[in-house]
């Protein structure tokens, strides 16, 4: 605020000198009014000699002083094979599904086949809710597709709640997928054996 006021006062005195004092005094007087307003420090700076080092004092220190080598430039642009490779390399973990022929990552389920399983599972859940409701399930549920009820005996349906589907069983939906996991119920407790993962397939 004080700086603006001082500048405004200086400009007013300069105009007053040129308008009123210059025509009265011959020859024109030097600008003695602005000299009065200026501080002694500004007068000393005008008389001091020019030094080129004053220009580089502060705002040019952040500029890089050395040229980056070609190796560093390539490292920043493409990375390194043993560090961080930025190149787009071909993937070697892609496999082809033996059922549908779609590609998928190794160690993961085929997304095309899994989408069919998810769709069929949602249909089964909706059918179970329609027939059995939301009551607690106290018995085992047997899912029977179209044309399978005549192939099963009466012992299969004992103590089970049957859910019938009005469509044929999909080819990929094996009956083994509905078998209960765990020890065999027909064996006694002394004959129960634990199946290791490498013996499952």
N, C-alpha and C positions, 0 to 999 in steps of 0.2 A: 504493500500500500504506500509506504514512504518512498519507494523507488519510483513509482508512477507519478506521485506528487512532485518529486524533485525534477523528473524529466519534463513534466508539464510546465513547471516554473522556469526551467532553462529555456524551453522553446519560446515561452512568452517574452523573456528578456531579450532573446536574439531577435525576435520580430520587432520589439520596441527599439532596439539599437538601429536596425536597418531602416525602419520607417521614420523615426523622429530624429535620431542623432546624426545619421549619415548626411542628410541634406544641410544641416546647420554647420557641421564641422568640415572644413576643406583643408587638406585631403582627408579621406575617410579614416577614422580612427580604427585601430585593431579591435578585435573582439575581446574587450577587456571585461565585459559583463559575464560571459560564460566562464572566463578564467577564475572569477571570484567564486562561482558556484561549484567548480570542480574541486575535488579533494586533493591534498598534496600528493597522495599516492598515485593518482592518475597523472599528475604533472610529471612525477618522476618516471613513470612508465613510458611516457611519450619521449622523454629525453634519453631513455636507455637504448642501447644498440639492439638491433634485431638478431635473434639467435634461432637457428633452424631447429635446435633440440627442443625448444619450447613447444613446437607443433607436435612432436612425437611423444610428448609427456602424457601418458594415460590412455588415450583412445586407440592407439595402434599396437598396444602390447598383446592383444588377443589374437593377432594374425599369426598363422603358422610360419615359422622361420626356415623349416627344412622341407624339402620335397619328399613326398611319400614314395617309397620304392615300388617297382612293378610287382614284386612278390607280395607286398602288403596290399596293393590294390586288388590283385587277383584273389587274395585270401578274403578280403572284405566282400568281394563281389560273388565268388563261387564257393567259398568255404574250403574245407579240407576233408579228405576222405577219412582221416583218423580223428577228426575233431568235430566239425559240424558241416555236413555236406549240404549245400543249398541247391545242387543240381537235381533235376527231375529224373530219377532212375527207374528202370522197369522193376516191377514188383515180382518177387519170386515165391510168394506165399499164396498164390491164387490157384485154386483147384476147381475141377469140374464135377458137379453133382452127378452121381451115377444113376439117379432116378429121373430127374427132369432135364439135365443137361445145362443148367444155369451155372454161372461161375460164383464162387464164394471164397472167403478167406479160409485158410487152413486153420483148423482148431475151432471153427464156428459152424453153426447149423446153416443149412442152405436157406436163405430168406424166402425163396419161392415155395419150397416144401413146407416151411414153418408157417407161412401165411395160410396155407390150406388147413393145417392142423388147428390154427387159431380160429378159423372160420367154422370148422366142424365142431370144435369145443364150445363155441358160443351158441351154436344151434342145439347141441345136447343140453347145455345149461338152461336155455329157454324152455326146452321140452320138459325137463325135469321140474321146473318151476310151475309150468302149466298143469302137470298131472299130480305132482306131489305137494305143491304149495311151498310155503316158507316154514313149515313145521320142522322141528328137529328130526333128523333121520336116525331111526332106531334100528333099521335093518339094512342089509347090503342091497345095493341097487344093481339090477341086471339090465343092461341095454341090449335090446333085441332089434335088429333091422328087419326090413321086409323080406319074408321068405325064410327066416331062420328059426321061427318058433316051432315048425314041424320037425326040424332036424335035431332039436334038443329034447331030452327026456324030462320026465316030471321031477326027478331028483335035483335037476339043475335049478328049478324054480322054488325049491323048498326054503323057506325062511328068507326070501328075497322079495324086493319090490321091483316089479318089471316096468320098464319104460320102453315103449314100442315106437320105432321111427318108421314113418311112412315113405321110406325110400331105401334103395339097396345100399349095402355097405360099400364104402369107397374101397378101391383096390389097395390103396396104401394102408388102410386101417385094418391091421391084422388082429385076429382074435387074441393073440398073445399079449397085446397091449392092455387088455382088460383083466389079465390075471393079477391076483394079489401078490405083492412083493413080500419077502420075508420067509421065515421057515415054513415048511410044508405042514398044513393043518392035519393031514392024515397020519403023520408020524407022531410017536410019543415024545415026551420031553427028553428022554434019554437018547433018542436018535436024531435030535435036531442038530444040523450042521450049518456052519457059517460059510457062505459062498464068497470067495475072494473076487476082487474086481477083474483079474485076468482070466477067471473061469466063466465069466458071464457070456462072452461072445463065442 
